[in-house]
């Protein structure tokens, strides 16, 4: 383990950095087993706890995953490249394609734990959609899994006064999804705003997304607006940060 006199990183961090560099250089590929605690103890002359902490760093970053009784392996899951602009283009949902089709390519996408209900939305959502009093929203909750790995939780709010009786209130919204149905109802989304932040996950989020402990989540709140500036959907998404690359491609 290379060390300079002014390298004040903890030993476990230097080991983790060395292993990460080996993964990035291709010395260890997806699915390869990393050196175990005993190997690291011998190679770096450190205590077992130090070796364990080094491997924990890589697991928490989503770089590696532990397999019970087998060791720690380089994570084989390919991160999703979420193309934030292309996926919302009207050419996508306007032609019956899911906004996800830009992200998943030929990979297997599954949507489960779908619930649709009528509720009074949280105040933060009501304020954005200009709902008052007991105005209700159609609330759509679902979980997305890619290659059998849960990667995202989403909760969408749409004014019930706009979507009552439409397929938006059903589990399957049909080709093009909710945006295509809104267009058919005369409320076509023409402008989107996304707010992005991150935090550590709740225990429920860890369980639903089957995340490694210590991995943060990315929160994206997307609001869809009509040409007249009316907010017709607020979509609150929780992403497993280790599963995503956020890409925004636009002209100067």
N, C-alpha and C positions, 0 to 999 in steps of 0.2 A: 504494500500500500504506500503509494507516494505520499511524502509528507514534507512540508517545508517548515522552517523554524517558526514562521509567523502564521502557520495554519492552526487556527484555534477551534476548528470544527470538532465536535465530539467524535470519538472513534467510530461510533455506530453510524454517524452521518457520512464519514469518509468512506466507510465500507459500502454503504448504500450507494453513494455517488460512483464508486468504482464499479459496482455491479450494474448500475444504470448505464454507465458508459459502455460496458461490455455488451449490454442488450442493444443499445443504439448502434454499435459498430457491427452487430451481426454475430458476435461470438456466441450469443445465446439467442435462438430464434423462438418464434411463437410456439408454445407447447413444450419447450425444453425445460428440464429440471435445473433449478439453480443450486449452487452449493448449499448444503444443509448447515445447521448450527455447528456440528462437529467439524465439518470442513473449514468453516470460517474461523472457528476457534484455533485450529491448527495453522491455517494460512496466515492469519493476522495476529496471532498470539494475544487473543482477547478472551474475556470471560464469556460464559454462555449467554448471560443477559445482554451483553453488548452485541453478540451475533444475532440474538433474537430480535433486538431493537432494529438492527439494520434491515432484516427481512421484513419487519413490520412496516418500515418506511415505504418499501416498494409495494407492499400490499395496500397500504392506505392511499398511495398515489394511483392505484389501479393498474400499475405496471405488472404486478405479479399476483398470483392467487394461490392460496393454500388448498391442498387436497388431503383430506384426512387420511393419515397413515401412509401417505406417499411422499410428502414434501411440499416445497414451494416451487411453482412453475411460472414461466413467462406467460403472461396472459395472451391467449390466442385471439380474443375478440378484437375485430377491427373497429376502431372508433367510427362513429357516424359523422360524416361531413355535412353539417346542416347549412344548406345554402339559403340564408335568410331572405334574400331578395328573389331569387329564381323561383323558389317554392311557392311564393304568393302571387306569381304572375297570372293574369287572367287566362293566358293560354293554357295553364295547367287545369284549374278547376272548371274554367269555362268550357273545356272540351271533355269534361267527364273524368279527368284524372285526379287522383288524390294529391294533396300538397306534399304528401310523403314520397311520391314517386320520384321526385328529384333527389331525395336523400338515400333511398334504400337500394337503388339500382336493381340488381337481380337477387337481392337477399330476401329471406323469408320474414315478412312482417305479420304480426298477429296483434289484434286488438281484443282485449278481454276486460273483464270486470266492468262492463258497460252498464251504467244506470242512467235513466232519464226521469226527471221529476220536475214538478212545478213548485217553486219556492220563492219566498221573499229573499232576494239576494243580500249579501253583506252590504253595509253602508257604502264602502269604498267602491263597489260595483254599481250600486244604485246611483251614486253621484256622477259617475262617468256616463251612464246611459240615461241620465236625467229621469230616473224613476222616483216616484214619491209615494209616501204612505205605505199602503199595502199592495202596491204594484208588484206583480210577480214576474219571475223569469223562468224560462225553460233552462234547466241545469243539466248539462251533459257531462258525466264523469266517465273516464275510461283510462285504461293502462295500455301502453304500447310495448311490445317485446320484439326485438330483432334477433334473428338466429337463436330464438328461445331464451334470450337474455332480456329481462325487463329493463327498459331504458328511460321511460318517461311516463309521468302521470299528468293528466290534463283535465281541467274543469272549465267548461265553457258556459257562459251566461248569455242568453238572448232574450229580448223582451217578449214575454208571452203574448202581448197584444199584437205582435207582428207575426208570430210563427204558429199560433194555435191552429190545430187541424192540419198542419203540413207534416211532411216526412221528417222535419227537424225534430219533432217530438217523438219520433220512433228511434229504436236502436240503430237501424240502418238508414242513413240519410239519403242513400242512392248515389249514382255517379256524380262526381264533382263535389260531393259532400255538402255541408251546410251553406257554403258560399254560393254554390250553384242554385240551391233551393231559395236562398234569400233573393237572388237575382230574378228567379221566376215569380217571386212575390212582389217584385217591384222595389226591392231595397238592395240593389247591387253594391257590394263593397268596392270602393275605388281607391281607398287610401288606408294604409295600415301604420300603426305605431307600435313598436316593441320596446319595452323597458327591461333591462337585464341587470340582475344582481346575483350574489351568491351568499350562501350561509351553510352552516352545518345542518345535516338533516335531523328530523325528528325520528323517534324510534319506529313510528308507523311507516315513515318513508323508507327507512332502512329495510324494514321487512318487506314492503311492497316491491321495492326496486332490487331487493336481494343484493345490497351493497356491502362492500367491505367496510369495517368500522374505520372511521377517520376520513372517509371520502366525502367531500362537500357536494352540495347540489347547486345547480344553476337554476335560477328562477327567471322565467320569461313571461311577462304579461303583455299579451298582444290585444290591441283594440282595433276593430274594423269599423270604418266610417263610410257612409254613403256620400254621394256627390254633394249633398246638402249639409254635410258635416255631422249627421246623426250617427252616434255610436250604436251599432246593431249587434255587436258581439264583443264580449270581454273573455279572453281565454287565458287562464292562469296555468302555466306549465311548470312542472318540476322535473329537471333532467339530472340523471346521474352524470356528474361532471367527468368521471373517468371514461364515459362512453361517447363523448362528443368533442368535435372540433366545430366551432362556430365560424362560418365563412360569410363575409359580406363583400360583394364585388360590385363596385359602382364607379362611374366616371367622375373625373374631377369637375 
